Amino acid sequence: MSMFALTWIGLGCWGVCFWWMHRISARQEAMLKELHEMTTRIERLSQAEHDLIRDVHPKVHEIKEHVENVAEAVSTQNSAAKDASS
């Protein structure tokens, strides 16, 4: 009779263990899904940022050249004005 009771207790323990592992697995799956969604959002934001930087980068160089040209023009005008006033 005790062997019969231990068998049922063992089967009950296996059932509880299976339920417990299934519950943990479901939680892990939900966490992985959330993590995947988060990384997908980060990748999209990173790609958008990269595209913006790529669009702006050549323009920064052009602006720098334009500023240098203006600085040269202003300095030559200032030196010409000083020469004319002297």
URPE-V420656 format. One record per residue. N is the residue number from 1. RES is the residue in three letters. PHI is phi as a letter, one per 30 degrees, with the letter a starting at -180 (999 if undefined). OMEGA is omega in radians with two decimals (NA if undefined). Layout:
n=N res=RES phi=PHI omega=OMEGA
n=N res=RES phi=PHI omega=OMEGA
This chain:
n=1 res=MET phi=999 omega=3.13
n=2 res=SER phi=d omega=3.10
n=3 res=MET phi=d omega=3.11
n=4 res=PHE phi=d omega=3.13
n=5 res=ALA phi=d omega=3.12
n=6 res=LEU phi=d omega=3.10
n=7 res=THR phi=d omega=3.13
n=8 res=TRP phi=d omega=3.09
n=9 res=ILE phi=d omega=3.10
n=10 res=GLY phi=d omega=3.10
n=11 res=LEU phi=d omega=3.10
n=12 res=GLY phi=d omega=3.11
n=13 res=CYS phi=d omega=3.09
n=14 res=TRP phi=d omega=3.12
n=15 res=GLY phi=d omega=3.11
n=16 res=VAL phi=d omega=3.13
n=17 res=CYS phi=d omega=3.12
n=18 res=PHE phi=d omega=3.14
n=19 res=TRP phi=d omega=-3.12
n=20 res=TRP phi=d omega=3.14
n=21 res=MET phi=d omega=3.10
n=22 res=HIS phi=d omega=3.11
n=23 res=ARG phi=d omega=3.11
n=24 res=ILE phi=d omega=-3.14
n=25 res=SER phi=d omega=3.12
n=26 res=ALA phi=d omega=3.11
n=27 res=ARG phi=d omega=3.12
n=28 res=GLN phi=d omega=3.14
n=29 res=GLU phi=d omega=3.11
n=30 res=ALA phi=d omega=3.13
n=31 res=MET phi=d omega=3.13
n=32 res=LEU phi=d omega=3.11
n=33 res=LYS phi=d omega=3.11
n=34 res=GLU phi=d omega=3.12
n=35 res=LEU phi=d omega=3.12
n=36 res=HIS phi=d omega=3.10
n=37 res=GLU phi=d omega=-3.14
n=38 res=MET phi=d omega=-3.14
n=39 res=THR phi=d omega=3.09
n=40 res=THR phi=d omega=3.10
n=41 res=ARG phi=d omega=3.14
n=42 res=ILE phi=d omega=3.12
n=43 res=GLU phi=d omega=3.11
n=44 res=ARG phi=d omega=3.11
n=45 res=LEU phi=d omega=3.13
n=46 res=SER phi=d omega=3.12
n=47 res=GLN phi=d omega=3.12
n=48 res=ALA phi=d omega=3.11
n=49 res=GLU phi=d omega=3.12
n=50 res=HIS phi=d omega=3.12
n=51 res=ASP phi=d omega=3.11
n=52 res=LEU phi=d omega=3.14
n=53 res=ILE phi=d omega=3.13
n=54 res=ARG phi=d omega=3.11
n=55 res=ASP phi=d omega=-3.05
n=56 res=VAL phi=d omega=-3.02
n=57 res=HIS phi=e omega=3.13
n=58 res=PRO phi=d omega=-3.13
n=59 res=LYS phi=d omega=3.10
n=60 res=VAL phi=d omega=3.12
n=61 res=HIS phi=d omega=3.12
n=62 res=GLU phi=d omega=3.12
n=63 res=ILE phi=d omega=3.14
n=64 res=LYS phi=d omega=3.10
n=65 res=GLU phi=d omega=3.14
n=66 res=HIS phi=d omega=3.12
n=67 res=VAL phi=d omega=3.11
n=68 res=GLU phi=d omega=3.11
n=69 res=ASN phi=d omega=3.12
n=70 res=VAL phi=d omega=3.14
n=71 res=ALA phi=d omega=3.11
n=72 res=GLU phi=d omega=-3.13
n=73 res=ALA phi=d omega=3.14
n=74 res=VAL phi=d omega=-3.12
n=75 res=SER phi=d omega=3.10
n=76 res=THR phi=d omega=3.10
n=77 res=GLN phi=d omega=3.11
n=78 res=ASN phi=d omega=-3.14
n=79 res=SER phi=d omega=3.09
n=80 res=ALA phi=d omega=3.12
n=81 res=ALA phi=d omega=3.10
n=82 res=LYS phi=d omega=3.12
n=83 res=ASP phi=d omega=-3.12
n=84 res=ALA phi=d omega=-3.12
n=85 res=SER phi=d omega=-3.11
n=86 res=SER phi=d omega=NA
